Amino acid sequence: MKTLKFAMAVAFVAGAAVAAVAADKTINQKGKVFSQTEITVKKGEPVNFLNDDNIVHNVMSTTTGNEFNVGAAKPGTVTPVTFKAAGDVRVICAIHPSMKMVVKVTD
């Protein structure tokens, strides 16, 4: 009985870890491009911007209600951004303006 309880506890913890990873929204920056050109998130859900490149990036948006500027992010930096208003958010790198993506924020 003790073994069964332990196995169930391990399965529960492993399942919770998988659910947490599945909910994680990470956008990589490498080769002067974002890993995705468009994603959808719920309002209040964070998106992690990971500079997976060997150069500095500056992810930002001036979209009303979801303005942000992470500043100069060195290689290896992960910066979470939470979107507060529903709608399409245009995201760019202020250093490399050809880097563009859209975050669709839903209620």
Phi and psi restraints in degrees (range 20) as a CNS / XPLOR table:
assign (resid 1 and name C) (resid 2 and name N)
       (resid 2 and name CA) (resid 2 and name C) 1.0 -62.1 20.0 2
assign (resid 2 and name N) (resid 2 and name CA)
       (resid 2 and name C) (resid 3 and name N) 1.0 -39.8 20.0 2
assign (resid 2 and name C) (resid 3 and name N)
       (resid 3 and name CA) (resid 3 and name C) 1.0 -64.8 20.0 2
assign (resid 3 and name N) (resid 3 and name CA)
       (resid 3 and name C) (resid 4 and name N) 1.0 -41.1 20.0 2
assign (resid 3 and name C) (resid 4 and name N)
       (resid 4 and name CA) (resid 4 and name C) 1.0 -63.0 20.0 2
assign (resid 4 and name N) (resid 4 and name CA)
       (resid 4 and name C) (resid 5 and name N) 1.0 -44.6 20.0 2
assign (resid 4 and name C) (resid 5 and name N)
       (resid 5 and name CA) (resid 5 and name C) 1.0 -61.5 20.0 2
assign (resid 5 and name N) (resid 5 and name CA)
       (resid 5 and name C) (resid 6 and name N) 1.0 -41.8 20.0 2
assign (resid 5 and name C) (resid 6 and name N)
       (resid 6 and name CA) (resid 6 and name C) 1.0 -63.7 20.0 2
assign (resid 6 and name N) (resid 6 and name CA)
       (resid 6 and name C) (resid 7 and name N) 1.0 -43.9 20.0 2
assign (resid 6 and name C) (resid 7 and name N)
       (resid 7 and name CA) (resid 7 and name C) 1.0 -63.0 20.0 2
assign (resid 7 and name N) (resid 7 and name CA)
       (resid 7 and name C) (resid 8 and name N) 1.0 -40.7 20.0 2
assign (resid 7 and name C) (resid 8 and name N)
       (resid 8 and name CA) (resid 8 and name C) 1.0 -66.0 20.0 2
assign (resid 8 and name N) (resid 8 and name CA)
       (resid 8 and name C) (resid 9 and name N) 1.0 -39.5 20.0 2
assign (resid 8 and name C) (resid 9 and name N)
       (resid 9 and name CA) (resid 9 and name C) 1.0 -64.9 20.0 2
assign (resid 9 and name N) (resid 9 and name CA)
       (resid 9 and name C) (resid 10 and name N) 1.0 -43.0 20.0 2
assign (resid 9 and name C) (resid 10 and name N)
       (resid 10 and name CA) (resid 10 and name C) 1.0 -64.1 20.0 2
assign (resid 10 and name N) (resid 10 and name CA)
       (resid 10 and name C) (resid 11 and name N) 1.0 -43.1 20.0 2
assign (resid 10 and name C) (resid 11 and name N)
       (resid 11 and name CA) (resid 11 and name C) 1.0 -62.1 20.0 2
assign (resid 11 and name N) (resid 11 and name CA)
       (resid 11 and name C) (resid 12 and name N) 1.0 -41.8 20.0 2
assign (resid 11 and name C) (resid 12 and name N)
       (resid 12 and name CA) (resid 12 and name C) 1.0 -63.0 20.0 2
assign (resid 12 and name N) (resid 12 and name CA)
       (resid 12 and name C) (resid 13 and name N) 1.0 -46.9 20.0 2
assign (resid 12 and name C) (resid 13 and name N)
       (resid 13 and name CA) (resid 13 and name C) 1.0 -63.3 20.0 2
assign (resid 13 and name N) (resid 13 and name CA)
       (resid 13 and name C) (resid 14 and name N) 1.0 -43.5 20.0 2
assign (resid 13 and name C) (resid 14 and name N)
       (resid 14 and name CA) (resid 14 and name C) 1.0 -62.8 20.0 2
assign (resid 14 and name N) (resid 14 and name CA)
       (resid 14 and name C) (resid 15 and name N) 1.0 -41.1 20.0 2
assign (resid 14 and name C) (resid 15 and name N)
       (resid 15 and name CA) (resid 15 and name C) 1.0 -63.5 20.0 2
assign (resid 15 and name N) (resid 15 and name CA)
       (resid 15 and name C) (resid 16 and name N) 1.0 -39.6 20.0 2
assign (resid 15 and name C) (resid 16 and name N)
       (resid 16 and name CA) (resid 16 and name C) 1.0 -64.8 20.0 2
assign (resid 16 and name N) (resid 16 and name CA)
       (resid 16 and name C) (resid 17 and name N) 1.0 -38.4 20.0 2
assign (resid 16 and name C) (resid 17 and name N)
       (resid 17 and name CA) (resid 17 and name C) 1.0 -65.9 20.0 2
assign (resid 17 and name N) (resid 17 and name CA)
       (resid 17 and name C) (resid 18 and name N) 1.0 -41.3 20.0 2
assign (resid 17 and name C) (resid 18 and name N)
       (resid 18 and name CA) (resid 18 and name C) 1.0 -64.1 20.0 2
assign (resid 18 and name N) (resid 18 and name CA)
       (resid 18 and name C) (resid 19 and name N) 1.0 -42.2 20.0 2
assign (resid 18 and name C) (resid 19 and name N)
       (resid 19 and name CA) (resid 19 and name C) 1.0 -62.9 20.0 2
assign (resid 19 and name N) (resid 19 and name CA)
       (resid 19 and name C) (resid 20 and name N) 1.0 -39.5 20.0 2
assign (resid 19 and name C) (resid 20 and name N)
       (resid 20 and name CA) (resid 20 and name C) 1.0 -65.7 20.0 2
assign (resid 20 and name N) (resid 20 and name CA)
       (resid 20 and name C) (resid 21 and name N) 1.0 -40.5 20.0 2
assign (resid 20 and name C) (resid 21 and name N)
       (resid 21 and name CA) (resid 21 and name C) 1.0 -68.4 20.0 2
assign (resid 21 and name N) (resid 21 and name CA)
       (resid 21 and name C) (resid 22 and name N) 1.0 -40.4 20.0 2
assign (resid 21 and name C) (resid 22 and name N)
       (resid 22 and name CA) (resid 22 and name C) 1.0 -63.3 20.0 2
assign (resid 22 and name N) (resid 22 and name CA)
       (resid 22 and name C) (resid 23 and name N) 1.0 -32.9 20.0 2
assign (resid 22 and name C) (resid 23 and name N)
       (resid 23 and name CA) (resid 23 and name C) 1.0 -79.2 20.0 2
assign (resid 23 and name N) (resid 23 and name CA)
       (resid 23 and name C) (resid 24 and name N) 1.0 -13.5 20.0 2
assign (resid 23 and name C) (resid 24 and name N)
       (resid 24 and name CA) (resid 24 and name C) 1.0 -69.8 20.0 2
assign (resid 24 and name N) (resid 24 and name CA)
       (resid 24 and name C) (resid 25 and name N) 1.0 127.5 20.0 2
assign (resid 24 and name C) (resid 25 and name N)
       (resid 25 and name CA) (resid 25 and name C) 1.0 -109.4 20.0 2
assign (resid 25 and name N) (resid 25 and name CA)
       (resid 25 and name C) (resid 26 and name N) 1.0 108.5 20.0 2
assign (resid 25 and name C) (resid 26 and name N)
       (resid 26 and name CA) (resid 26 and name C) 1.0 -122.0 20.0 2
assign (resid 26 and name N) (resid 26 and name CA)
       (resid 26 and name C) (resid 27 and name N) 1.0 130.2 20.0 2
assign (resid 26 and name C) (resid 27 and name N)
       (resid 27 and name CA) (resid 27 and name C) 1.0 -109.5 20.0 2
assign (resid 27 and name N) (resid 27 and name CA)
       (resid 27 and name C) (resid 28 and name N) 1.0 119.6 20.0 2
assign (resid 27 and name C) (resid 28 and name N)
       (resid 28 and name CA) (resid 28 and name C) 1.0 -88.0 20.0 2
assign (resid 28 and name N) (resid 28 and name CA)
       (resid 28 and name C) (resid 29 and name N) 1.0 149.7 20.0 2
assign (resid 28 and name C) (resid 29 and name N)
       (resid 29 and name CA) (resid 29 and name C) 1.0 -120.0 20.0 2
assign (resid 29 and name N) (resid 29 and name CA)
       (resid 29 and name C) (resid 30 and name N) 1.0 114.4 20.0 2
assign (resid 29 and name C) (resid 30 and name N)
       (resid 30 and name CA) (resid 30 and name C) 1.0 -153.0 20.0 2
assign (resid 30 and name N) (resid 30 and name CA)
       (resid 30 and name C) (resid 31 and name N) 1.0 139.3 20.0 2
assign (resid 30 and name C) (resid 31 and name N)
       (resid 31 and name CA) (resid 31 and name C) 1.0 65.2 20.0 2
assign (resid 31 and name N) (resid 31 and name CA)
       (resid 31 and name C) (resid 32 and name N) 1.0 27.7 20.0 2
assign (resid 31 and name C) (resid 32 and name N)
       (resid 32 and name CA) (resid 32 and name C) 1.0 60.8 20.0 2
assign (resid 32 and name N) (resid 32 and name CA)
       (resid 32 and name C) (resid 33 and name N) 1.0 35.0 20.0 2
assign (resid 32 and name C) (resid 33 and name N)
       (resid 33 and name CA) (resid 33 and name C) 1.0 -141.2 20.0 2
assign (resid 33 and name N) (resid 33 and name CA)
       (resid 33 and name C) (resid 34 and name N) 1.0 154.9 20.0 2
assign (resid 33 and name C) (resid 34 and name N)
       (resid 34 and name CA) (resid 34 and name C) 1.0 -82.8 20.0 2
assign (resid 34 and name N) (resid 34 and name CA)
       (resid 34 and name C) (resid 35 and name N) 1.0 148.7 20.0 2
assign (resid 34 and name C) (resid 35 and name N)
       (resid 35 and name CA) (resid 35 and name C) 1.0 -67.3 20.0 2
assign (resid 35 and name N) (resid 35 and name CA)
       (resid 35 and name C) (resid 36 and name N) 1.0 -21.7 20.0 2
assign (resid 35 and name C) (resid 36 and name N)
       (resid 36 and name CA) (resid 36 and name C) 1.0 -135.5 20.0 2
assign (resid 36 and name N) (resid 36 and name CA)
       (resid 36 and name C) (resid 37 and name N) 1.0 147.6 20.0 2
assign (resid 36 and name C) (resid 37 and name N)
       (resid 37 and name CA) (resid 37 and name C) 1.0 -92.1 20.0 2
assign (resid 37 and name N) (resid 37 and name CA)
       (resid 37 and name C) (resid 38 and name N) 1.0 -16.2 20.0 2
assign (resid 37 and name C) (resid 38 and name N)
       (resid 38 and name CA) (resid 38 and name C) 1.0 -157.1 20.0 2
assign (resid 38 and name N) (resid 38 and name CA)
       (resid 38 and name C) (resid 39 and name N) 1.0 136.7 20.0 2
assign (resid 38 and name C) (resid 39 and name N)
       (resid 39 and name CA) (resid 39 and name C) 1.0 -138.5 20.0 2
assign (resid 39 and name N) (resid 39 and name CA)
       (resid 39 and name C) (resid 40 and name N) 1.0 162.9 20.0 2
assign (resid 39 and name C) (resid 40 and name N)
       (resid 40 and name CA) (resid 40 and name C) 1.0 -121.7 20.0 2
assign (resid 40 and name N) (resid 40 and name CA)
       (resid 40 and name C) (resid 41 and name N) 1.0 131.9 20.0 2
assign (resid 40 and name C) (resid 41 and name N)
       (resid 41 and name CA) (resid 41 and name C) 1.0 -135.6 20.0 2
assign (resid 41 and name N) (resid 41 and name CA)
       (resid 41 and name C) (resid 42 and name N) 1.0 160.3 20.0 2
assign (resid 41 and name C) (resid 42 and name N)
       (resid 42 and name CA) (resid 42 and name C) 1.0 -85.4 20.0 2
assign (resid 42 and name N) (resid 42 and name CA)
       (resid 42 and name C) (resid 43 and name N) 1.0 149.7 20.0 2
assign (resid 42 and name C) (resid 43 and name N)
       (resid 43 and name CA) (resid 43 and name C) 1.0 -53.6 20.0 2
assign (resid 43 and name N) (resid 43 and name CA)
       (resid 43 and name C) (resid 44 and name N) 1.0 131.2 20.0 2
assign (resid 43 and name C) (resid 44 and name N)
       (resid 44 and name CA) (resid 44 and name C) 1.0 89.9 20.0 2
assign (resid 44 and name N) (resid 44 and name CA)
       (resid 44 and name C) (resid 45 and name N) 1.0 -8.9 20.0 2
assign (resid 44 and name C) (resid 45 and name N)
       (resid 45 and name CA) (resid 45 and name C) 1.0 -85.0 20.0 2
assign (resid 45 and name N) (resid 45 and name CA)
       (resid 45 and name C) (resid 46 and name N) 1.0 128.8 20.0 2
assign (resid 45 and name C) (resid 46 and name N)
       (resid 46 and name CA) (resid 46 and name C) 1.0 -77.9 20.0 2
assign (resid 46 and name N) (resid 46 and name CA)
       (resid 46 and name C) (resid 47 and name N) 1.0 149.9 20.0 2
assign (resid 46 and name C) (resid 47 and name N)
       (resid 47 and name CA) (resid 47 and name C) 1.0 -119.0 20.0 2
assign (resid 47 and name N) (resid 47 and name CA)
       (resid 47 and name C) (resid 48 and name N) 1.0 129.8 20.0 2
assign (resid 47 and name C) (resid 48 and name N)
       (resid 48 and name CA) (resid 48 and name C) 1.0 -93.5 20.0 2
assign (resid 48 and name N) (resid 48 and name CA)
       (resid 48 and name C) (resid 49 and name N) 1.0 124.8 20.0 2
assign (resid 48 and name C) (resid 49 and name N)
       (resid 49 and name CA) (resid 49 and name C) 1.0 -101.0 20.0 2
assign (resid 49 and name N) (resid 49 and name CA)
       (resid 49 and name C) (resid 50 and name N) 1.0 112.8 20.0 2
assign (resid 49 and name C) (resid 50 and name N)
       (resid 50 and name CA) (resid 50 and name C) 1.0 -105.2 20.0 2
assign (resid 50 and name N) (resid 50 and name CA)
       (resid 50 and name C) (resid 51 and name N) 1.0 118.3 20.0 2
assign (resid 50 and name C) (resid 51 and name N)
       (resid 51 and name CA) (resid 51 and name C) 1.0 -80.6 20.0 2
assign (resid 51 and name N) (resid 51 and name CA)
       (resid 51 and name C) (resid 52 and name N) 1.0 96.2 20.0 2
assign (resid 51 and name C) (resid 52 and name N)
       (resid 52 and name CA) (resid 52 and name C) 1.0 -97.8 20.0 2
assign (resid 52 and name N) (resid 52 and name CA)
       (resid 52 and name C) (resid 53 and name N) 1.0 16.3 20.0 2
assign (resid 52 and name C) (resid 53 and name N)
       (resid 53 and name CA) (resid 53 and name C) 1.0 -99.8 20.0 2
assign (resid 53 and name N) (resid 53 and name CA)
       (resid 53 and name C) (resid 54 and name N) 1.0 178.5 20.0 2
assign (resid 53 and name C) (resid 54 and name N)
       (resid 54 and name CA) (resid 54 and name C) 1.0 -104.9 20.0 2
assign (resid 54 and name N) (resid 54 and name CA)
       (resid 54 and name C) (resid 55 and name N) 1.0 15.3 20.0 2
assign (resid 54 and name C) (resid 55 and name N)
       (resid 55 and name CA) (resid 55 and name C) 1.0 -132.4 20.0 2
assign (resid 55 and name N) (resid 55 and name CA)
       (resid 55 and name C) (resid 56 and name N) 1.0 165.5 20.0 2
assign (resid 55 and name C) (resid 56 and name N)
       (resid 56 and name CA) (resid 56 and name C) 1.0 -77.7 20.0 2
assign (resid 56 and name N) (resid 56 and name CA)
       (resid 56 and name C) (resid 57 and name N) 1.0 141.2 20.0 2
assign (resid 56 and name C) (resid 57 and name N)
       (resid 57 and name CA) (resid 57 and name C) 1.0 -127.9 20.0 2
assign (resid 57 and name N) (resid 57 and name CA)
       (resid 57 and name C) (resid 58 and name N) 1.0 160.1 20.0 2
assign (resid 57 and name C) (resid 58 and name N)
       (resid 58 and name CA) (resid 58 and name C) 1.0 -137.3 20.0 2
assign (resid 58 and name N) (resid 58 and name CA)
       (resid 58 and name C) (resid 59 and name N) 1.0 91.4 20.0 2
assign (resid 58 and name C) (resid 59 and name N)
       (resid 59 and name CA) (resid 59 and name C) 1.0 -77.0 20.0 2
assign (resid 59 and name N) (resid 59 and name CA)
       (resid 59 and name C) (resid 60 and name N) 1.0 135.6 20.0 2
assign (resid 59 and name C) (resid 60 and name N)
       (resid 60 and name CA) (resid 60 and name C) 1.0 -157.8 20.0 2
assign (resid 60 and name N) (resid 60 and name CA)
       (resid 60 and name C) (resid 61 and name N) 1.0 165.7 20.0 2
assign (resid 60 and name C) (resid 61 and name N)
       (resid 61 and name CA) (resid 61 and name C) 1.0 -149.2 20.0 2
assign (resid 61 and name N) (resid 61 and name CA)
       (resid 61 and name C) (resid 62 and name N) 1.0 143.4 20.0 2
assign (resid 61 and name C) (resid 62 and name N)
       (resid 62 and name CA) (resid 62 and name C) 1.0 -112.4 20.0 2
assign (resid 62 and name N) (resid 62 and name CA)
       (resid 62 and name C) (resid 63 and name N) 1.0 14.6 20.0 2
assign (resid 62 and name C) (resid 63 and name N)
       (resid 63 and name CA) (resid 63 and name C) 1.0 -66.1 20.0 2
assign (resid 63 and name N) (resid 63 and name CA)
       (resid 63 and name C) (resid 64 and name N) 1.0 125.0 20.0 2
assign (resid 63 and name C) (resid 64 and name N)
       (resid 64 and name CA) (resid 64 and name C) 1.0 -52.7 20.0 2
assign (resid 64 and name N) (resid 64 and name CA)
       (resid 64 and name C) (resid 65 and name N) 1.0 129.2 20.0 2
assign (resid 64 and name C) (resid 65 and name N)
       (resid 65 and name CA) (resid 65 and name C) 1.0 92.0 20.0 2
assign (resid 65 and name N) (resid 65 and name CA)
       (resid 65 and name C) (resid 66 and name N) 1.0 -18.8 20.0 2
assign (resid 65 and name C) (resid 66 and name N)
       (resid 66 and name CA) (resid 66 and name C) 1.0 -134.6 20.0 2
assign (resid 66 and name N) (resid 66 and name CA)
       (resid 66 and name C) (resid 67 and name N) 1.0 36.3 20.0 2
assign (resid 66 and name C) (resid 67 and name N)
       (resid 67 and name CA) (resid 67 and name C) 1.0 -70.5 20.0 2
assign (resid 67 and name N) (resid 67 and name CA)
       (resid 67 and name C) (resid 68 and name N) 1.0 137.1 20.0 2
assign (resid 67 and name C) (resid 68 and name N)
       (resid 68 and name CA) (resid 68 and name C) 1.0 -160.4 20.0 2
assign (resid 68 and name N) (resid 68 and name CA)
       (resid 68 and name C) (resid 69 and name N) 1.0 158.8 20.0 2
assign (resid 68 and name C) (resid 69 and name N)
       (resid 69 and name CA) (resid 69 and name C) 1.0 -150.0 20.0 2
assign (resid 69 and name N) (resid 69 and name CA)
       (resid 69 and name C) (resid 70 and name N) 1.0 111.0 20.0 2
assign (resid 69 and name C) (resid 70 and name N)
       (resid 70 and name CA) (resid 70 and name C) 1.0 -78.7 20.0 2
assign (resid 70 and name N) (resid 70 and name CA)
       (resid 70 and name C) (resid 71 and name N) 1.0 -10.1 20.0 2
assign (resid 70 and name C) (resid 71 and name N)
       (resid 71 and name CA) (resid 71 and name C) 1.0 78.2 20.0 2
assign (resid 71 and name N) (resid 71 and name CA)
       (resid 71 and name C) (resid 72 and name N) 1.0 -174.8 20.0 2
assign (resid 71 and name C) (resid 72 and name N)
       (resid 72 and name CA) (resid 72 and name C) 1.0 -69.3 20.0 2
assign (resid 72 and name N) (resid 72 and name CA)
       (resid 72 and name C) (resid 73 and name N) 1.0 111.0 20.0 2
assign (resid 72 and name C) (resid 73 and name N)
       (resid 73 and name CA) (resid 73 and name C) 1.0 -102.9 20.0 2
assign (resid 73 and name N) (resid 73 and name CA)
       (resid 73 and name C) (resid 74 and name N) 1.0 115.9 20.0 2
assign (resid 73 and name C) (resid 74 and name N)
       (resid 74 and name CA) (resid 74 and name C) 1.0 -71.0 20.0 2
assign (resid 74 and name N) (resid 74 and name CA)
       (resid 74 and name C) (resid 75 and name N) 1.0 160.8 20.0 2
assign (resid 74 and name C) (resid 75 and name N)
       (resid 75 and name CA) (resid 75 and name C) 1.0 -52.6 20.0 2
assign (resid 75 and name N) (resid 75 and name CA)
       (resid 75 and name C) (resid 76 and name N) 1.0 136.9 20.0 2
assign (resid 75 and name C) (resid 76 and name N)
       (resid 76 and name CA) (resid 76 and name C) 1.0 90.9 20.0 2
assign (resid 76 and name N) (resid 76 and name CA)
       (resid 76 and name C) (resid 77 and name N) 1.0 -7.7 20.0 2
assign (resid 76 and name C) (resid 77 and name N)
       (resid 77 and name CA) (resid 77 and name C) 1.0 -78.8 20.0 2
assign (resid 77 and name N) (resid 77 and name CA)
       (resid 77 and name C) (resid 78 and name N) 1.0 135.1 20.0 2
assign (resid 77 and name C) (resid 78 and name N)
       (resid 78 and name CA) (resid 78 and name C) 1.0 -114.4 20.0 2
assign (resid 78 and name N) (resid 78 and name CA)
       (resid 78 and name C) (resid 79 and name N) 1.0 125.2 20.0 2
assign (resid 78 and name C) (resid 79 and name N)
       (resid 79 and name CA) (resid 79 and name C) 1.0 -124.3 20.0 2
assign (resid 79 and name N) (resid 79 and name CA)
       (resid 79 and name C) (resid 80 and name N) 1.0 116.8 20.0 2
assign (resid 79 and name C) (resid 80 and name N)
       (resid 80 and name CA) (resid 80 and name C) 1.0 -81.0 20.0 2
assign (resid 80 and name N) (resid 80 and name CA)
       (resid 80 and name C) (resid 81 and name N) 1.0 140.0 20.0 2
assign (resid 80 and name C) (resid 81 and name N)
       (resid 81 and name CA) (resid 81 and name C) 1.0 -128.9 20.0 2
assign (resid 81 and name N) (resid 81 and name CA)
       (resid 81 and name C) (resid 82 and name N) 1.0 129.8 20.0 2
assign (resid 81 and name C) (resid 82 and name N)
       (resid 82 and name CA) (resid 82 and name C) 1.0 -105.8 20.0 2
assign (resid 82 and name N) (resid 82 and name CA)
       (resid 82 and name C) (resid 83 and name N) 1.0 131.2 20.0 2
assign (resid 82 and name C) (resid 83 and name N)
       (resid 83 and name CA) (resid 83 and name C) 1.0 -96.8 20.0 2
assign (resid 83 and name N) (resid 83 and name CA)
       (resid 83 and name C) (resid 84 and name N) 1.0 127.5 20.0 2
assign (resid 83 and name C) (resid 84 and name N)
       (resid 84 and name CA) (resid 84 and name C) 1.0 -99.2 20.0 2
assign (resid 84 and name N) (resid 84 and name CA)
       (resid 84 and name C) (resid 85 and name N) 1.0 -21.5 20.0 2
assign (resid 84 and name C) (resid 85 and name N)
       (resid 85 and name CA) (resid 85 and name C) 1.0 -126.0 20.0 2
assign (resid 85 and name N) (resid 85 and name CA)
       (resid 85 and name C) (resid 86 and name N) 1.0 142.7 20.0 2
assign (resid 85 and name C) (resid 86 and name N)
       (resid 86 and name CA) (resid 86 and name C) 1.0 -69.8 20.0 2
assign (resid 86 and name N) (resid 86 and name CA)
       (resid 86 and name C) (resid 87 and name N) 1.0 149.6 20.0 2
assign (resid 86 and name C) (resid 87 and name N)
       (resid 87 and name CA) (resid 87 and name C) 1.0 133.2 20.0 2
assign (resid 87 and name N) (resid 87 and name CA)
       (resid 87 and name C) (resid 88 and name N) 1.0 -179.8 20.0 2
assign (resid 87 and name C) (resid 88 and name N)
       (resid 88 and name CA) (resid 88 and name C) 1.0 -87.3 20.0 2
assign (resid 88 and name N) (resid 88 and name CA)
       (resid 88 and name C) (resid 89 and name N) 1.0 126.1 20.0 2
assign (resid 88 and name C) (resid 89 and name N)
       (resid 89 and name CA) (resid 89 and name C) 1.0 -111.2 20.0 2
assign (resid 89 and name N) (resid 89 and name CA)
       (resid 89 and name C) (resid 90 and name N) 1.0 120.5 20.0 2
assign (resid 89 and name C) (resid 90 and name N)
       (resid 90 and name CA) (resid 90 and name C) 1.0 -86.5 20.0 2
assign (resid 90 and name N) (resid 90 and name CA)
       (resid 90 and name C) (resid 91 and name N) 1.0 124.1 20.0 2
assign (resid 90 and name C) (resid 91 and name N)
       (resid 91 and name CA) (resid 91 and name C) 1.0 -118.1 20.0 2
assign (resid 91 and name N) (resid 91 and name CA)
       (resid 91 and name C) (resid 92 and name N) 1.0 135.6 20.0 2
assign (resid 91 and name C) (resid 92 and name N)
       (resid 92 and name CA) (resid 92 and name C) 1.0 -136.3 20.0 2
assign (resid 92 and name N) (resid 92 and name CA)
       (resid 92 and name C) (resid 93 and name N) 1.0 171.6 20.0 2
assign (resid 92 and name C) (resid 93 and name N)
       (resid 93 and name CA) (resid 93 and name C) 1.0 -100.7 20.0 2
assign (resid 93 and name N) (resid 93 and name CA)
       (resid 93 and name C) (resid 94 and name N) 1.0 123.1 20.0 2
assign (resid 93 and name C) (resid 94 and name N)
       (resid 94 and name CA) (resid 94 and name C) 1.0 -66.2 20.0 2
assign (resid 94 and name N) (resid 94 and name CA)
       (resid 94 and name C) (resid 95 and name N) 1.0 -22.1 20.0 2
assign (resid 94 and name C) (resid 95 and name N)
       (resid 95 and name CA) (resid 95 and name C) 1.0 -87.4 20.0 2
assign (resid 95 and name N) (resid 95 and name CA)
       (resid 95 and name C) (resid 96 and name N) 1.0 -35.0 20.0 2
assign (resid 95 and name C) (resid 96 and name N)
       (resid 96 and name CA) (resid 96 and name C) 1.0 -124.4 20.0 2
assign (resid 96 and name N) (resid 96 and name CA)
       (resid 96 and name C) (resid 97 and name N) 1.0 82.1 20.0 2
assign (resid 96 and name C) (resid 97 and name N)
       (resid 97 and name CA) (resid 97 and name C) 1.0 -61.8 20.0 2
assign (resid 97 and name N) (resid 97 and name CA)
       (resid 97 and name C) (resid 98 and name N) 1.0 -11.7 20.0 2
assign (resid 97 and name C) (resid 98 and name N)
       (resid 98 and name CA) (resid 98 and name C) 1.0 -75.3 20.0 2
assign (resid 98 and name N) (resid 98 and name CA)
       (resid 98 and name C) (resid 99 and name N) 1.0 -14.4 20.0 2
assign (resid 98 and name C) (resid 99 and name N)
       (resid 99 and name CA) (resid 99 and name C) 1.0 -79.6 20.0 2
assign (resid 99 and name N) (resid 99 and name CA)
       (resid 99 and name C) (resid 100 and name N) 1.0 111.5 20.0 2
assign (resid 99 and name C) (resid 100 and name N)
       (resid 100 and name CA) (resid 100 and name C) 1.0 -137.8 20.0 2
assign (resid 100 and name N) (resid 100 and name CA)
       (resid 100 and name C) (resid 101 and name N) 1.0 147.2 20.0 2
assign (resid 100 and name C) (resid 101 and name N)
       (resid 101 and name CA) (resid 101 and name C) 1.0 -157.0 20.0 2
assign (resid 101 and name N) (resid 101 and name CA)
       (resid 101 and name C) (resid 102 and name N) 1.0 168.3 20.0 2
assign (resid 101 and name C) (resid 102 and name N)
       (resid 102 and name CA) (resid 102 and name C) 1.0 -124.8 20.0 2
assign (resid 102 and name N) (resid 102 and name CA)
       (resid 102 and name C) (resid 103 and name N) 1.0 132.3 20.0 2
assign (resid 102 and name C) (resid 103 and name N)
       (resid 103 and name CA) (resid 103 and name C) 1.0 -107.7 20.0 2
assign (resid 103 and name N) (resid 103 and name CA)
       (resid 103 and name C) (resid 104 and name N) 1.0 115.3 20.0 2
assign (resid 103 and name C) (resid 104 and name N)
       (resid 104 and name CA) (resid 104 and name C) 1.0 -89.1 20.0 2
assign (resid 104 and name N) (resid 104 and name CA)
       (resid 104 and name C) (resid 105 and name N) 1.0 114.2 20.0 2
assign (resid 104 and name C) (resid 105 and name N)
       (resid 105 and name CA) (resid 105 and name C) 1.0 -102.9 20.0 2
assign (resid 105 and name N) (resid 105 and name CA)
       (resid 105 and name C) (resid 106 and name N) 1.0 124.0 20.0 2
assign (resid 105 and name C) (resid 106 and name N)
       (resid 106 and name CA) (resid 106 and name C) 1.0 -110.2 20.0 2
assign (resid 106 and name N) (resid 106 and name CA)
       (resid 106 and name C) (resid 107 and name N) 1.0 161.2 20.0 2
